[in-house]
Structures are given as structure tokens and as C-alpha cells.
Amino acid sequence: MEQAVIVRFDYDGENLDDLFELEDSLEEAISEARAGEYDGHEIEVGSISEVTLYMYGADADALFAVVLPVLSNATCFNRAVATLRYGPAEEGVRSFEVPIKA
């Protein structure tokens, strides 16, 4: 599970219920497709506005193909950026960003 899809967005929900629902949907889609694993989220301290979601698998492109429909249908953000990383979290690993509109 060397590759990753990391999604960042400004959260639009009033509480965390919509975020938890999105996480459940991502986890289910990834599990059903056997594309990797959903590893959780990070929320900026003191704010629930900046959220980062972490997903890992053997193939970042395949993982992104599975999660993109779920992210595109999300109601807790308007725009997000997904970083597809093609290797471990170290300097010089190939990656690129993809904008996502919900």
C-alpha cells in the first residue's frame, strides 16, 4: 500500500455528521472494490473547516477511480483537491493534484 489519495477541502457542514457519512461511504466503496483502505481524517485544530482525508492502496489511479464518484456526490464541500501520490511519503515521489467539484 505504497500509493495514496489525499483529499483536502473546506468543510461546509454545521457539525461533523456529514463528514462521518462521507467517510462511511468512502470506506464502503474502497472495501467493495478492494482498492485499498480508508485511513481516516485530519481536521485543523481549532476549526472544523479544513479537512484532509487519507486513503492508501497499491494503485493510486484505481483508488481515485473508486472514490471520485463518492466525492463528487458529497454535500459537505463545494470544491476539493485530491493529491495522487505514486509511492511512499518521501521526497521526490511523483504526485499530482486533481480538482474535485461536488
N, C-alpha and C positions, 0 to 999 in steps of 0.2 A: 504494500500500500504506500508506495513512494510518491504518487502523484496526488494533487489536491485541487479542489474547487473551493475558493474562499470568497464569500459574498458579503459586501458591505452596503449598508443603506441607512437612511434616516427613518426611524420608526415613526409611524403616524398614529399608532393606537393610543388610547387613553390609559389602558392597563396592559399587562403582558399576556392576556388571554389569546389575542390574535397571533402573537409571536409563538406561543406554545402550540397553537393549532397548526401554524406553518411548519414548525419543527416536526410535529407528528406526521404531517403529510410528506415531508421530505424523507423522514426515516422510513416510512412505509414504501415509498416509491423506490428508494435506493435498495432496500431489502428485497422487494419483489423482483427487481431487475438484477439482483446480485452484482451490483455495480461498485460496491464498496461499503462505506459506513458514514453515518452522520455522527460527528464527534461533539457537537454542541455549539453554544454561542458565547459571545463575549459582549457585554454591554459596558459602555463608557461609564466609569464611576461618577456618581452624582447626577446621572442623566439616563433616561431610557430612550434617548433619541438616536444615538449612534450604536448600531448593532453590527456585529460580524458573525457570520455563520461558517463553520468549518466542516468540510466533507473530504474524505480521503478514499482513494481506490487505486487500482492498478493502471487505469486509463482515464486521464482527466477528461478527454473528449467524450468518452462513453458515459462517464459520470455526469458531465454537464448536460448531455442529451437527455438524460433521465430527469434531472432536476429542473431544467429550463421550463417545461410546461407547468410545473408546480409553482415556480417563482413567478412566472408570467400571470398566473391567476391569483396571486396573493393580493390581499386587500389592505395589508398593514404598511405598505410603502408605495410610492409612485415610481421611483427610479432606484436602481441598484447598480452596482458594478461587481461583476464576477471576475476574479483572477484565477486563471487556469495555470497551474504550476506543474511542469513536466519533470519532476524529480524531487529529491528531498529538500527540506528547507535550509538551503545553504547558498552562499554567494555564487552568482554566475549561472544558476539553474534557469533554463528557458521558461518564460512565462509571458502571458499577455492578458489584457483586460478586455472584457466584453460588457457593454452596457445592457441593462435589462429594464424594460418598462413593464410595469404591472397594470 
